Amino acid sequence: MSDTSVIHDIGYQRYAGARLGRAYAVRALFEHGLRVAFGLGRSAKAKIFPWIVVGLVTLLAVIAVAVRAQTGETFLPYQELPSVASLLVLVFLAVVAPELVSRDLRNQTLPLYFSRPIKRSDYALAKFAALFTASWLLMAGPQLLLFAGSAFSTGTGAGAWAEARGMLGGWVVSALYALVFSSVSVLVASLASRRAFAAGAIVVVFMVTTPVVGLLISLGGDGNLAKLAPLASPFLLPEGVRVWLYHADSLPIGSFGPLYALVTVLLTAACTLLLLLRYRKVSL
Amino acid sequence: MPLIATRSLTKTYPGGVTALSDLTLAVEPGIIGLVGANGAGKSTMIKTLLGLLAPTTGEVQVLGLDPTKAPEQVRARVGYMPEHDCLPPDMIAAEFVTHMARMSGLPRTVARERASEALRHVGLYEERYRQIGGYSTGMKQRVKLAQALVHDPDLLLLDEPTNGLDPAGRDAMLALIQRIGTEFGISVVVCSHLLGEIERICDSLIAIEGGRLLRADRIDAMTTGTDVLAIEVAEGTEQLSAALAERGLRATAEGRMLLVPLDDEATYDLILRTVADLDLPLHRLDQRRHRVAELFSTEAPTVQEATHV
């Protein structure tokens, strides 16, 4: 190298700066998961699907706002958006959960994570939290749009306040849906290393009982069978809890409301425990 | 403080397979080769050092910490490069290494800087903005090394880093490891089933077989005192042996040759003088070089022509 060269190889530099611990690493993993869910920082191909779903759910909200502005009728209440969009949310999760979880199994990336200062349970919970947040945002975002449209059209402070309360209720329902849907999806996805297989399995788990439940509801009439049948479907379970919480009438659950809440808690807890167990046992 | 110390380390898998058996060793910082055949327990050893596997019995210390009790603290200061493929093909190398740096606790901007630096040190420049899926095996191995190096660990654990590389790639990888151990000042444990490949870059060696320790020592300790001179004369072998004994050289007969331990250069002169004094016809005077490999095999040492004669 000549003396006039301006390029210097400064060699290897040791790092003496801050090393943020486990909590920071878990947050980094959560953020990464959330970005992956919406295809951010990835190829255009990876963005297409999540944003089509986001666009469709948003379109629902836009139509609702437009209808309300034109006719003054509440065509889609906040709390009903999750159930109307539930199929889209499910499809979103069927694609995104394997993207977050199965991909690491498939690529054998887990040893790289587990050789860093996090626990296996941290990994599992960060992925679950990312999936929960992504699916919640998918519903809560359009609900916010609904609110913006409605509050603008009511014009009065009291009206806007009532709308805000309605939106918060809608967010709670969205969280219910997101919790049940994402806990089941992440568990199913963590068991399959092939993404296509995992996606299929998620749809099957949610849909396999739905026709039977639908049949039981229509056959059961006013009997207890019809009121209990939705318990068997994770797809309808959060709607049952919503009916109990907000006295809605979208599902005939009678006085079994608390049972729906209990089953929801148990299902979510069981899925989370199994997920933790899965990652404790996963071979590296 | 030793870099790695184990005492009666034993790992038995649930199936009843004993991967490590009563392993006791202590190694000093530097480049350490961990050699053994496939299935000897190298990967189990690495995973135990990382705190990913709990030993069945015995104790282990890495950088003065116990990975079974403080796995997070150990892993924060250790970098690990697995043997198998472990990279997401659809991610950009720079992004992936940055992500891994953050997973090790580096703040976001530092993570980005050090990811670029680490990739540059392993020899990836503009390519680092491409997706890993399009990389050659050699480039993937470099990314694997970069993600292990990115958080500036005090110890690197490399599991078969030359796997799948062509001879030129192997040499480049070994040179890189040697640089990391010497210039960067990071201790390295290199696993390999090819002793000949890593012995030239290592300061010390741990040899295991079937989960048992064969030997753990510094390379110079292994090779010192193992060089011998082989002397062959046409006649008077016993006469020479006796004469050498008188001059304080312990000669042992092997076939038609006499083997004399080579202590220093003066040994050559002493032998030549002895042979000249006895006026014996000298056929050959060879130095037999012991390579470390011979310490672990029962094969006879190879004979190399010495240039001193």
HADDOCK unambig.tbl for C-alpha pairs under 7 A between the chains (distance, minus, plus):
assign (segid A and resid 12 and name CA) (segid B and resid 184 and name CA) 5.81 0.50 0.50
assign (segid A and resid 14 and name CA) (segid B and resid 152 and name CA) 6.24 0.50 0.50
assign (segid A and resid 15 and name CA) (segid B and resid 152 and name CA) 5.98 0.50 0.50
assign (segid A and resid 18 and name CA) (segid B and resid 106 and name CA) 6.91 0.50 0.50
assign (segid A and resid 19 and name CA) (segid B and resid 105 and name CA) 4.95 0.50 0.50
assign (segid A and resid 19 and name CA) (segid B and resid 106 and name CA) 5.44 0.50 0.50
assign (segid A and resid 20 and name CA) (segid B and resid 105 and name CA) 4.39 0.50 0.50
assign (segid A and resid 20 and name CA) (segid B and resid 106 and name CA) 6.20 0.50 0.50
assign (segid A and resid 21 and name CA) (segid B and resid 105 and name CA) 5.44 0.50 0.50
assign (segid A and resid 24 and name CA) (segid B and resid 105 and name CA) 6.35 0.50 0.50
assign (segid A and resid 25 and name CA) (segid B and resid 102 and name CA) 6.18 0.50 0.50
assign (segid A and resid 25 and name CA) (segid B and resid 103 and name CA) 4.49 0.50 0.50
assign (segid A and resid 25 and name CA) (segid B and resid 104 and name CA) 6.43 0.50 0.50
assign (segid A and resid 25 and name CA) (segid B and resid 105 and name CA) 5.57 0.50 0.50
assign (segid A and resid 28 and name CA) (segid B and resid 102 and name CA) 6.39 0.50 0.50
assign (segid A and resid 28 and name CA) (segid B and resid 103 and name CA) 6.44 0.50 0.50
assign (segid A and resid 29 and name CA) (segid B and resid 103 and name CA) 6.93 0.50 0.50
assign (segid A and resid 42 and name CA) (segid B and resid 91 and name CA) 6.90 0.50 0.50
assign (segid A and resid 107 and name CA) (segid B and resid 86 and name CA) 5.46 0.50 0.50
assign (segid A and resid 107 and name CA) (segid B and resid 87 and name CA) 6.05 0.50 0.50
assign (segid A and resid 107 and name CA) (segid B and resid 88 and name CA) 5.70 0.50 0.50
assign (segid A and resid 108 and name CA) (segid B and resid 85 and name CA) 6.85 0.50 0.50
assign (segid A and resid 108 and name CA) (segid B and resid 86 and name CA) 4.77 0.50 0.50
assign (segid A and resid 109 and name CA) (segid B and resid 86 and name CA) 4.66 0.50 0.50
assign (segid A and resid 109 and name CA) (segid B and resid 87 and name CA) 6.08 0.50 0.50
assign (segid A and resid 115 and name CA) (segid B and resid 50 and name CA) 6.41 0.50 0.50
assign (segid A and resid 115 and name CA) (segid B and resid 75 and name CA) 5.88 0.50 0.50
assign (segid A and resid 115 and name CA) (segid B and resid 80 and name CA) 6.58 0.50 0.50
assign (segid A and resid 116 and name CA) (segid B and resid 75 and name CA) 5.15 0.50 0.50
assign (segid A and resid 116 and name CA) (segid B and resid 76 and name CA) 6.10 0.50 0.50
assign (segid A and resid 116 and name CA) (segid B and resid 103 and name CA) 6.59 0.50 0.50
assign (segid A and resid 116 and name CA) (segid B and resid 104 and name CA) 5.64 0.50 0.50
assign (segid A and resid 117 and name CA) (segid B and resid 72 and name CA) 4.20 0.50 0.50
assign (segid A and resid 117 and name CA) (segid B and resid 73 and name CA) 6.75 0.50 0.50
assign (segid A and resid 117 and name CA) (segid B and resid 75 and name CA) 5.31 0.50 0.50
assign (segid A and resid 117 and name CA) (segid B and resid 76 and name CA) 5.32 0.50 0.50
assign (segid A and resid 117 and name CA) (segid B and resid 104 and name CA) 6.19 0.50 0.50
assign (segid A and resid 118 and name CA) (segid B and resid 72 and name CA) 6.34 0.50 0.50
